[in-house]
Amino acid sequence: MQKQGSLLDICNHNGAKKKTAKRNKKDFFDKFDQGTCLKLDLLERSVKSWLPVFITQNFIEEINLVDFFAGEGKDASGKKGSPLKIIDTIQLFSNLITKREKGLTINLHFNDDNQGATERLKVHLKKIKDKVPVYVDIKITNKTYEDLFEEILPSLDKNNVANFLFIDPFGLALTRDHFQTISSLRRTDFILFTPVTNVQRFCEQNGFKQHFPGLKRSYFEDPKTAHRKLCEYIKKNWVIDEYYLHSFAIQKAKGHRHCLIFGSRNKLGVYKFIESCWKEDPENGESNFSFEGDLRTEDCPMIPELAGSQKIKNFQASLDKLIRQKAILSNQDIFDFALDAGFHPPSSHVKDVLKKLKKDKVIKNNLSRFGLSYNSVDKGLVDLEFITYR
């Protein structure tokens, strides 16, 4: 029987020769495009919000950050790639780390299947070696994704560690089995960057069907929302236990769309990632392009109330309706509803609805004390105080 290729081999440029893939990698590192810079910004924001959660927990003795496709570390113009951005982010928490009661080791594992890329990465890292804190241990390897995953898995599955995995191949890499293994690990979050345009085009081909059974081209009705549909597919077909996912779409200059998927077993993880997404995209919190039905203020100067994101309008209308129907009864209910819809619970998108409900004399809560942050909700339920008339 002929051996099935890896998902990366099957889907990388639809079976293009390796020399073509290498040429594309070289072009990539000549200059990061706007979409790549946005991806790196989201990674940086995510690591920045993720690190202090575990740095402040004294029973955590090791933190593993694994970049499976780390690349060269910089593009030709000097813009920093994921390895250098991760190191810069760690340095922001030096005071927090040195104040810990117990010691902490941060293991950075930078890997790339392209040996030329890892050699150039070593050169960049050598230039900053004096700036790397003593508690940071850097390992650089040149392995396939599959081999590295199997090799490091035991080190990720320990009681006293926390893990952040960044999976950013030139093509597709994450399989259902790998996803389920990652999602079963304690204190492990990941970011997957995948070309959703390729999934749309080739999902009914044999190589894809092996890894995405039942996925049809007709499933992606609107190319602009393909990232949502892929995320929904993974939730429905790959997730076993309770697990949180959120997606962000990035359109490249040539029109190809990529999907950045964040995954965590902890509600706090997705809460923080959604917050980062809205900082990058104040319109919809999920893309670097507009969706159908969205109107800018300058597009409708005569009727400005028509302007804005249709996603926000739909969310606020649904939240308003569910509260009025008493299907949502507490801050916990609101928090869960907002997260599931891809909104940050303490945002103005939620608070504006509550203000309107109070103005309409549906509720009478003191909204300044009605906590919707993760910490507030974690402390306990606060019920909505409905106004009833005799």
Stockholm file with secondary structure:
# STOCKHOLM 1.0

chainA/1-390         MQKQGSLLDICNHNGAKKKTAKRNKKDFFDKFDQGTCLKLDLLERSVKSWLPVFITQNFIEEINLVDFFAGEGKDASGKKGSPLKIIDTIQLFSNLITKREKGLTINLHFNDDNQGATERLKVHLKKIKDKVPVYVDIKITNKTYEDLFEEILPSLDKNNVANFLFIDPFGLALTRDHFQTISSLRRTDFILFTPVTNVQRFCEQNGFKQHFPGLKRSYFEDPKTAHRKLCEYIKKNWVIDEYYLHSFAIQKAKGHRHCLIFGSRNKLGVYKFIESCWKEDPENGESNFSFEGDLRTEDCPMIPELAGSQKIKNFQASLDKLIRQKAILSNQDIFDFALDAGFHPPSSHVKDVLKKLKKDKVIKNNLSRFGLSYNSVDKGLVDLEFITYR
#=GR chainA/1-390 SS CCCCCCHHHHHGGGTCCHHHHHHHHHHHHHCCCHHHHHHHHHHHHHHHHHHHHHHTCTTCCEEEEEETTCTTSBCTTCCBCHHHHHHHHHHTTHHHHHTCSSCCEEEEEEECSCHHHHHHHHHHHHHTGGGSCTTEEEEEECCCHHHHHHHHHHHHSCTTEEEEEEECCSSCCCCHHHHHHHHHSTTEEEEEEECHHHHHHHTTSHHHHHHSTTCCGGGCSSGGGHHHHHHHHHHHHTCCSSCEEEEEEEECTTSCEEEEEEEESSHHHHHHHHHHHHHHCTTTSSBSSCCTTCBCGGGCTTCGGGCBCHHHHHHHHHHHHHHHTTSCCBHHHHHHHHHHTTCCTTSHHHHHHHHHHHHTTSBCCCGGGCCCSHHHHHHCCCBCCBCCCC
#=GC SS_cons         CCCCCCHHHHHGGGTCCHHHHHHHHHHHHHCCCHHHHHHHHHHHHHHHHHHHHHHTCTTCCEEEEEETTCTTSBCTTCCBCHHHHHHHHHHTTHHHHHTCSSCCEEEEEEECSCHHHHHHHHHHHHHTGGGSCTTEEEEEECCCHHHHHHHHHHHHSCTTEEEEEEECCSSCCCCHHHHHHHHHSTTEEEEEEECHHHHHHHTTSHHHHHHSTTCCGGGCSSGGGHHHHHHHHHHHHTCCSSCEEEEEEEECTTSCEEEEEEEESSHHHHHHHHHHHHHHCTTTSSBSSCCTTCBCGGGCTTCGGGCBCHHHHHHHHHHHHHHHTTSCCBHHHHHHHHHHTTCCTTSHHHHHHHHHHHHTTSBCCCGGGCCCSHHHHHHCCCBCCBCCCC
//
